């Protein structure tokens, strides 16, 4: 059929956790109070909404085909136009990566025009906390300068639509660009521009006094470190320095004040040691009021220093250097999980240009905000409502108990009893990156999960509230694996395909493991039948073959049916998925090879002709009692990339998302067995998002 797929309006919201990833920058608009943007390394960008005190995602229109644009290396506001905002986008600069783009908006990020670039942008690479690398000329808004990390300095004279390389500027790896507005008058191109580059030989800071036509190294700058970030106020350039672009490996650093008129340098560092400096903010209302942040001061923790006399004296805000005692108050009531994390990677800090008592700083796990900077002690709030940057690698929604369990990158396993509040218990299983999670269909309080340090796995008997780590693991295991574990419907048998070891099974909650027989390959994802506790499935997408065990994992047999094969770098599109309540009923996604359905445990399978491409599939409560479960699909139907639901077993599909809600890179989709129409989407750097039919 060539007809457009039907559509149904859905409302999409985040499952609330709060933060969870590296926010790399905060950009205040100087001419509208409360207009603030935040950029992240993999989760797109956000705009602050003062009315509701939450962050609004402004890049959810990106989809899997341009999801690398969710890596935001820089955001640029036009200081003379509160509606214009620009972003420098792209995640990686390696040989396999695509090129980046500049995104331009005339409505504060509600809609965007995409201008593809000829160069690669490393929004998720070293130095991503530096900048801003993209800047609008504060005197002439049609001009922008863009610093890249591999391809030097570029200039646009048409508001970002086209770009020309500034060939007179020779360094290729740029840390920041900053205009000195005072060097020209409004309506004329700004003459004086400073650029910081990745260089520790004393040639890190460069200067142009003719609008970027010619450049020279600034004399007298410190050596052994590079210019990280800079601010201009009252004829001074304030610069932070470190010996690494960060966010890791900085072991030396300083803070300096440069007099623009006569070239004098003054070291105004609050303290020095085996760490760097990066974040800096000069108060636009009072140029003697400055905040700076240390970088990679891992013990006891990073520090924020405040001066009100231009750097002559400094006051520590977070902890007392004489006894290492914490002096600030940290409020994590909005996201209790954050209480067990320490602020680190403070690569950006900003004083509110409209209120000298307010500031925000970034970390590797979210944003902290203060409303009483002049108080002692200061109070900092974990202010990430709406900003959800977790990476959910696998999610499950059991038929009872927790509504949702998620295995997250970096942060561990979370259990949600309410979708609209960060769990009061915090992290349920605090193990760093968790790669897989599963529950026993007939006793859903029994849960298993995997992670990346020994013993690589754990189980729970109370629905994921408390956990017991496995007593052992298969010999040779190097990691828990992704989507690598399954537990039988009755909870008595676990099959696990960990990294580095053969697929193995356990009948004693991981006390011991036995290698599965039959020659089943290692490294496959595993699925349990939701009815028959002796049946397990493993799919090999590179060879297009399904493996089935009918004896509880003791041995697997390769089925004769062949499926479309996927190259190894696209193997994630291939998966086997078992339907609850129906023994032997499985669906196989084959990416561009389409979707297949078997009702006899994989002995045979039928191609679902209504679906052109299938990336992920899940199942939820049926529309009618006793009917086939609702199917949720991320794929291509009738030529349209989207999220779809089928209420008739896959014969027809209804699109339930729209072009503004595509969420970048989607890892998986899952249905809810308790509520018809409810589904969960796990998105790279956007956490878990849930959708429900919009009430009419």
N, C-alpha and C positions, 0 to 999 in steps of 0.2 A: 504494500500500500504506500502511496506517495502522499496521502493526506497528512496534514500536520497532526501531531499527537494532540489529544485533548489536554486541557490544562485545568487545574483547580487552584484557587488562591490558598496559599499556606502562610502561616506566620512562623518566622524563624527566630529563635532566641538562643543565646549561649546557655549551656549548663554551667552554672556559676562555680568557678573555683577562685579566680582572681589572679592575674599576672601569670607567672610561671616561666617566662622566657626573658631574653636579653632585650630590654628597651634601650636602643642605642642613642636616642637623642630626643630632646624636648625643645620645641620652637614656639616661643611666644610671639604674637603679633604686637608690635610696639604701639599701634594706634587703635586697638580695640580691646578693652578690658575683657578678660575671660576667653579670648580667642587663642587657643593653644593647640599645637599638634604634637603627636608622639610618633616616632618611627621605631620599627623593630627590624631585627635581622632576617627573620623568616616569616613573620606574621602580618606583614602589611603595615598600614598606618591608621591612626586614629585622630579624631578631633574632640577636644573637650567640650562638653555641653554643660554650661554653668547652671542652667535651669534645673537639671536633674542630677548634677554632680556626678556625671559618668562620662566615660569615653565612648564615642560613636565610631564604629569601624567604617572606614571610607575606601576600602579596597576590596570589598567582597564581590565586586563585579568581575574580578579576575577569575579565570577558570584553569583547568589542568593544562591547557595549551599555552597559557602565558603566566603560569603560576610562579615562575622565577621572578616576575615583577613584584612578588610579595616580599622580596628582600629590598628594603628601602635604605639605600646608602646615604641619602641626604634629602632634606626638605627645605625649600626656599619659599619664604613669603615675600610678597611685594609690599614694602613698607608704606607705599602711597596708594595701595588699593587693597582694602581688607578682604575682598572676595577672591583675589588671585592667589593661587598656591601652586607650587611645582614640586615634583619628586624625581629623584634620580634612582632608577630601579634596575635590579638584576642581582642574582645571588652569587654567581661564581665567574671566575676568569680563566678556569682551566681549559684545556684543549677541547674537551667534550661539551663545554657550556655554550649556550646561545648568547647572542648580543643583548645588551640592555636597552633601556628606553628612558626618555623623559616623559612624564605624565604632567599635563597642564590642566588646571581647573579655573573657571571663572566664577564658581559658586561654592567656595570653601570646601571643595572635595566631594560635593554631592554627585557631580558627574565629571568625567575626565576625557581629555583628548590624548591619545597615545602617539608619541613621536618616536618610532624605533631609531636606535643608534647604530652606528657601524662598529662600535667598540663594546667590550665586555665590562660589566660592572660587578664588583665583588661585595654585595651587600651582606653576605654571610661569611666574610673572610677577615683575616687579621686587619686591624685598623678601622673596623666598622664603627667603632665608637668615637672616631675623630670627626672633624668637620666643624661647620658645614662646608661641604665641597661644592655644592650648588648654591649660587647666590644671585639675587636680582640687584642690579645697579640701583642704589637708593635714590639717585637723582634722575635716572632715565630708565623707566621700567621695561622698555623694549629690549634692553641689553641684559643678558645673563652670562656669567662665567661658570664653567663646570670643570672641576678637578677630578681626574680618574686615577686609579691606582696602577694602571699599566701603560696608559696611552696619553699621558700628559694633560695639558690645559687646553680647554676648548671655549669658544665664544659663540653666542647667538645674538643676532640683532633683531630677531623677529619673534620674541617671547617664546623661545625654545623650540620652534618648529624646525629650524635647520641650524646646523653647527659647523663651524670651521675651526680646525686646530690652530692654536697660537704657536706658530713654529719658532718664534723668537724665544719661547720659554722651553728650555731643554730638559729639565727633570721630568721623569715619567710617572713617579709614584707620589701623588699629592695627598696631603693630610687635611688642608683647609684652604679656603679662599676667603678673604675679608676685604671689603671696601672701606676706605676712609671717606665717609660722606662729606666731611668738612673741606675736602680738597677741591670741590666744585660746587656750583649752585644748581638748584632744581631746574631740570630741563636740559642740562648739559651732562654728557657722559662723565662719570667720576674718574678723576685723573689718578688718584693714588690707590693702589691695590697691593695688599700683602698676600703671599702664598707660602704656606708651610709644606715642606716635602719630607719624605722618608729618607733622612740622611743624618748621620751622626758625626760627620767630619767638620762641623762648623759651617756647613752650607745648607742648612735646613730652612732658613727664613729668607725669602726673596721679596723684592720691592719693585714696583713700577710707579713712576710719577707722570706717565703720559698715556694713561688709559689702557695699559697692557701692550703697547707697541714694543717697548724695550724693558729689560729686566736686569737687576743686579743683585748679587748676594749682599745681605745686610751685614755690614762690618761689625766686629766686636761681639758677635753672638756666642753663647756657650758651645763648647765642643763635647763630644762623647754622649750627647743627647740630641733629640730631635724636637722641633716645635710641634706640639700636640693640638692645642686649641688656643685661640686668641680673642681678646675683646679690646675695643678702642673706646677711650673716654678722656676728655680734657687734654688732648694732645699727647696722650700716652697710648702705647700698645702694650697690653698685659698679655704675657705668654706663659703657658705651662709647658714643661719639658719632661721627657722620659727617654730611656734608651731602647724602648720597644714600642711599636705602634699599638700594642695591646690587643685584646684586653688582658693578655697574660704576658709573663716574662719581663716585666719592667722591674729593674733592680737598681735604678738610679734616676734622680729627677730633681727638678727645681722650678721655681716660679720667678719670672723676671719682669721688670718694667723697662720699656724702651721709650725714650723721648723722641718723638717723630721728627721734631724740628732740628735737633742737633746731634742725633745718633747716640746719645748716652744710654748706657745700660746700667741697671741697678738690680742686684739680687735681692728679692724681697721674700725668699722662701721662708715659710713658717718653721720648718724643720726639715732635716735631711736624714736619709738612711738608705737601706737597701730596697727602695721602692721609688715609684715615679709619681708625677703629678699629671693630671689630665683635665678633669672638669674645672671650669672657671666661669664666674659670672660677676660682672660689674653692674652695680645697681644704676639703672638709667636715671633715677631720681636723686642719687647721691653717689658721685663717682669715687668717693673715699670708702664706700661700703662694698666689700668684695668677698665672695666665697670661693674657695678652692678645695678640691678633693684629691686625696692620695689615690694612687693606682697600684694595686698588687701589694699593699701592706697587709699581708695575710695574717700576721700575728701582731697584736691580738685581733685587729680588724681594721678596715679602712677608716680614714678620718676625714671630717670636714672641718676646715679652718675658716674663721670669719675675722675680718678686719673692718674697722670703721674709721681708720686713719690712713687709708691708702697703702697699707702694707707695712707700716712701721712696727705695729704690734698685732698679734693674732691671738684669737681665743679658740680653743678646741670645742666643737659642739657635740661630738658623739661619745668620746671617752676621754678620760683623764690620763695623759701620758705619764704622770708621776706614779700612778698605781694601777693603771690599765682598767680602772673601774668604769663601767658604762655610766655616762652622766645624762644622756638624752633619754626621753621616754619614747618607746616604740609601741604604737597601737596597731595590732593586727586583728582587731575584732571583726573587720570586714572579710578577712581571709585567714582563719586561724592556722592554716597549714604553714603560713610564712613565719610563724613564731620561731621555728626551728632553723631558719636560715639567717645568715649574717650578711649585711650589705657588702657587696663586692662589685667590681667592675663599674665604679662610679665615674664613668667617662663623661657624663654631662650633668651639670647642675645649673639651675636657672632661678634668679630672683625675679619675682613677678614685677614687670615694669610699672604696674599701677598700684602696687602695695609692697613697700619695702620690708614688711613683716612676713611676707609669704615667699616660699621657695619650693622647688621640686628637684629631686635628683633621681637618676636612673640606677638600676642594678641589673645583675644577670637574671633576676627573677621578678622584676616589676619596678614600679615607681613609688617613691616615698615623698610625702608632701608635709610641709610645715606651715603653720599659720601664726607662729609666735617667735620669729627669728631673734627678736631682741630680748626675749625672756631667758632666764636661767633657772632650770634647764629648758631646752627646746623640746617640743613634742612633735613626733613624726608619725604620720598616718600612712598605712599601706593603701594608697589611693589608686586602685585598679578596677573599680566598678566598670564593667563593660569591656575592659582590656583583658582579653583571654588569649594567652600566647602558648599554652601547653601544646605538646605534640602527642596526641593520643594514638599510640601504635596499634592497640587492639582494645575494643570496647565490647561489653556484653550487657544484655538486659534480661535478667532471669525472670521467670514467671511469678516469683514471689520474693519477699525480702527486699533487698536493695533494688531501686529503680534502675540503677546503672552502676557498673563497675568499669573502671578504665585503667589500662596499663599505659602509663605516661613516660615519654622521654624525660630524662634528667631527674624527675621528681618522685617516681614511684607509683603505687596503686592508690586510687581514690575510690571511695564508696559514697554514692549519693542516695539519700532517702528523700531529699527534695531537690528538684532540678534548679530551683531559683535561689539557693543559698549555698555559700561555700561550706563544705562539711565541718560541723563543729568539732569533730574528732581530728581534723587536720589530715595529714597523710596517713592512710590506713596501713600501708606497707612501705616504709621509708628505706628504699634500696637503690636510689638512683634510677637509672633507666630500666623500666620494666617493659619487656618485649612481647609478652603474651599473657592471656588470661582466659579461663574457661570455667564453667559451672556444670554441675551434674543436673541434668534436666529433671530427674525424678525427685532429687533432694537438693534443691537450688541453694541451700545454705552451705553446701560443700563447694569450695572454690580452689582452683590452682592457678599459680602465676609463675612467670620466669623473669630472671633479671641477669645482670652481667658480672656478679662477683660470686665466689663460692659461698654456699652450695648451689647457687644458680636457680633455685626454685623453692617454693613454699606452698603450703595449703592452709585453708581456713575451714572450720566447721560451723562458724557462726555468721555466714554470709559476708565475710570479708572484713569483719570488725577487728578480729585478732588473728594472728598468723603464726604458724609453726614452720620453721625452715626444714627442708628435706634433710634427713640424716645422712644421705649420700647422693651421689650423682654418677651417671655413666662415665666409665674411665675415658679420659681424653677430652672431656667437656671443656670448652674455652669460653662459653657464653650460653645464656639461656635460650637464645634464638627468638625469632619473630614469628608470631602465630604458630608457635612450635609445640604447643602442649594441648592435650585434650583429655577430658575425664569422662568416663562412661556414665550413662544415664543414672545408674544406681550408685555412682560415686565410689565403686570398689576398685576400678582399674584406671590407671593413668598411662597414656602413651605420650612419649616425649621425643622430639627430634632436636636435641640441643646442638649448638655450634660445636664442631670438632669431634663429634662422637656419633656412633650409629644410632638409629632409631631404637628406642628401648621402652620397656613397659615395667610397671610396678603394681603389685597387688597389696602393698603394705604402706601406702602413703609416702612413698619415696625412701623408705628405710633401705631398700635394695632395688637394683635394676637388672633386668635381663634383656639382652639384645633381641630385637624382633627378628624372626627367621624369614626366609623366602627371598632374600636379596633386595629388599626394599631400599632405595637410595637414601642416603642421609641428607639432611638439610631441607626436607619437604615440610610443608605445613600440614598439620594433622587435624582431623575433624572426627568427633564421635557421633554415631547414630543417636538420635534423640529418643529412641524407644528401646532398641535392642542393645543391651549393655555389652554384648560380645562383638559388636560391629564397630570398626573404625575405618576411616577413609584417609588416604594421603594422595595428593595430586602432584604430578610431575609436569609442570607447564612447558619445560624446555623440550621434553620428548612427547608431550601430549598423551600421557598415559595415567590412568587411574589405578591405584593400588587399594585393595580391600582386605581387611582381616575379619574373619567370622569367629575367631577363637580368642577374642579379648587382647589382641596384639601379639600373641605368641608367634604368629607368622602372618605375612601379607602375601597376596597373590596379585600379579599384574593382570588387569582385565584386557580383553582382546580389542575392545573398541579404541580407535585412535581419534584424538582431538586435534584441532589446529595447534601448531607449535608456536612458542614465543621465543625470541632471542633471550639470552640469560639476563640482559639488562632490563628486560620488560617482564621478567618472571612474576613480579608482584601482581600483574593483571590476571594471573591464573590461580583459581582457587576452587575448592570443593566445599559446598555449604549444605548442611543437613536441615531438613524442615522438622520442627517440633510436632509431635503427635502422630507422625506417619513414618513407620519403619521403612527404610530403604529409599526414601524420597530425598533425592539430592539434586542440587543445581551446580553446574560447573561454569565458571566464567573463564573466557579465553581471550579477553581483551579485544583486539581487532578481529579475532576469530569468531566472536559472537558468544551466544549463550546456549547451553545444553541442559536438558532435564532428563533424569532417570528416576523411574519408580521401582526399579528392581535391584537396588544397591549397586548400580553401575554395570550390570550384565549387558545392558544396552542403554542407549541414550538417544534422545530426539533433539534436533536443532530447533531453537525457538526462532522462527523466521521473522517475527515482528521486531526483533532486536538486532541491530547491526553490530554494535560493539558493547561489551559488558566488562566493567572494571570491578564492581563490587555489588553484592546482593545480600539482602537480609529479609527476615520474615516477622510479621506481627499478627495481632489479633484479626480474625476474619471479619469482613463487613457484615456477614449474616451468620447466625449461629449454625455451626456444623459445616460452614462453607470452607473453601480452601483459604489458608492463611493469606493475609495481604502480603504482597511481595514488593519490596523496595529495591530499586535498581539505580546505580550510577552508571550511565552508559550513553549510547546513542540510539535513539528510536526515531524513525522517520526522518533521519538526517539531522536531528537536533541533539546536541550534547546537553544532558541535564540529569535531574533526579526525578525518578518516575515511580508510580505505584500501580500495581495491577491487582484488581479484586477478583479476577476470573482465571487464576492459575497461569497467567502469562500470555493469554490470547490478545488482550488489549491493554494499553498503558495510558496513564494520565500523568502529564508533567506536573510536579508539585513544587518546583522552584521556579525562579524567573531569572532574567539576565543580571539583575542586581544582587542576586543571592546565589553565588556559585562557589565561593569560599576557597578559591585557589586550588591547592592540591588536596584532594579527598583521599584519605587512606581506606575508609570503609564506611558502610551504611548498615544499620541494624534496625529492626522493628521492635515494637513493644507488644508483649503478649497480653497485657492487661487493658490497653486503651487502643481502640481502633483508630487508625490514621496517624498515630504517633510514631515518629522514627527519629533515629539519632545518626548524625553524620560526624565522623572524626576527620578533622582537617588539619593539615600541616601548619603548626604555628597559630591556629585559630581555635584550639581546644575542641570540645564537643559541642555541636549545635543541634538543637532539637526542633523539629517541625511538627505543627499541628494544623489541621484545616482551619482557615480563618472563620470565626463565627460570622454568620450572615445576619 
